[in-house]
Amino acid sequence: QAVGATEDPATNEKKREKDVELTSSDPPVSPARP
């Protein structure tokens, strides 16, 4: 479970999107890429 996750699905979704944005701005470390 992510830190700061709430019981509100909408809030969780928004936080997840924000986390994805922050992660995507980091150097790509995707297991999908060899």
PyMOL commands that set and color helices and strands:
alter all, ss='L'
color gray80, all
select helices_A, chain A and resi 9-24
alter helices_A, ss='H'
color red, helices_A
deselect
rebuild
show_as cartoon
